[in-house]
Amino acid sequence: MRLPYILMFFVLGKETWTHIFTHQGPWDPTDAVAWCVWTAFASLAGLGIIRPLKMLPMILLGIFYKVLWLILVAYPLWSKGMLTGSPAEGITFGFLWVILPIVAVPWGYAFVTYIYNPKK
């Protein structure tokens, strides 16, 4: 369960913090939002290394946005044979790693905790 957090914290964190610290010139506002969100996401993954179940909603968010993006952006391009060489190609290959957190999530716990909670 800790592996996705470790990867996010170290791999994504290194890439995003490096990009932020080495960026020159004015930021495009939309681009800056994306980099800040990914940097915050990677930084908060450090808490997930310590408390993996408490930070599970962060993993669920990551799974949701990546799968949604793959369905809405990558799949239509791929089905038309237009993914290769497109700006979406690199992101697609990065997002295909979503299988790792999908396998790592304790889905029974997530269901009972966030969807079906008999205590309430």
C-alpha positions in Angstrom: 0.0 0.0 0.0 2.9 2.4 0.7 4.5 1.9 -2.7 2.2 4.3 -4.6 2.9 7.0 -2.0 6.6 6.4 -2.2 6.6 6.7 -5.9 4.5 9.8 -5.9 6.6 11.4 -3.2 10.0 10.7 -4.7 9.4 10.4 -8.5 6.6 12.9 -9.0 7.9 15.1 -6.3 11.4 15.3 -7.8 9.9 16.2 -11.2 7.4 18.8 -10.0 9.6 20.6 -7.5 12.5 20.6 -10.0 10.2 22.2 -12.6 8.9 24.8 -10.1 12.4 25.8 -8.9 13.9 25.9 -12.3 11.1 27.7 -14.1 12.0 31.0 -15.7 9.8 33.8 -16.8 6.2 34.5 -16.1 3.9 31.5 -15.5 0.9 30.7 -17.7 -1.8 30.7 -15.1 -3.4 27.4 -16.2 0.0 25.7 -16.5 1.0 27.0 -13.1 -2.2 25.6 -11.5 -1.4 22.1 -12.9 2.2 22.2 -11.6 1.1 23.5 -8.2 -1.6 20.8 -7.9 0.8 18.0 -8.9 3.5 19.4 -6.5 1.0 19.5 -3.6 -0.2 16.0 -4.5 3.4 14.7 -4.5 4.3 16.5 -1.3 1.2 15.2 0.6 2.1 11.7 -0.5 4.8 11.9 2.2 1.9 11.7 4.8 0.7 8.6 2.9 4.0 6.9 3.5 3.4 7.3 7.2 -0.4 6.8 7.3 -1.4 5.0 4.1 -5.1 4.4 5.0 -5.7 8.0 6.3 -4.5 9.3 2.9 -6.4 6.8 0.8 -8.7 9.5 -0.6 -5.6 11.1 -2.2 -4.9 7.8 -4.0 -8.6 7.5 -5.0 -8.5 11.0 -6.5 -5.4 10.1 -8.5 -7.0 7.0 -9.8 -10.2 8.8 -10.7 -8.6 11.7 -12.6 -6.1 9.5 -14.5 -8.8 7.0 -15.5 -11.1 9.8 -16.5 -8.4 11.5 -18.6 -7.5 8.2 -20.3 -11.2 7.7 -21.2 -11.9 11.2 -22.3 -8.6 12.2 -24.0 -6.4 9.2 -24.7 -8.9 6.6 -25.8 -10.6 8.7 -28.5 -7.2 9.6 -29.9 -6.0 6.0 -29.8 -9.2 4.6 -31.4 -8.7 7.0 -34.3 -5.0 6.1 -34.6 -4.0 9.7 -33.6 -2.4 9.1 -30.2 1.1 8.4 -31.5 3.0 11.7 -32.0 0.3 13.8 -30.3 0.9 16.0 -27.3 -1.2 13.5 -25.3 1.1 10.5 -26.0 3.6 11.2 -23.1 0.9 11.8 -20.6 -0.9 8.7 -21.7 2.1 6.5 -21.0 2.6 8.1 -17.6 -1.1 7.7 -16.7 -1.1 4.0 -17.7 0.8 3.4 -14.5 -2.6 4.0 -12.8 -2.8 0.2 -12.7 -0.3 0.3 -9.8 -2.5 2.2 -7.3 -5.6 0.3 -8.6 -4.0 -2.9 -7.6 -2.6 -1.5 -4.3 -5.9 0.0 -3.0 -7.7 -2.1 -0.3 -11.0 -1.9 -2.2 -13.0 -3.7 0.6 -11.8 -1.1 3.1 -12.5 1.8 0.7 -16.0 0.6 0.0 -16.9 0.1 3.7 -15.3 3.3 4.8 -16.4 5.7 2.1 -19.5 4.2 0.5 -21.2 1.8 2.9 -20.7 2.8 6.5 -23.0 0.8 8.8 -21.9 2.9 11.8 -23.8 6.0 10.6 
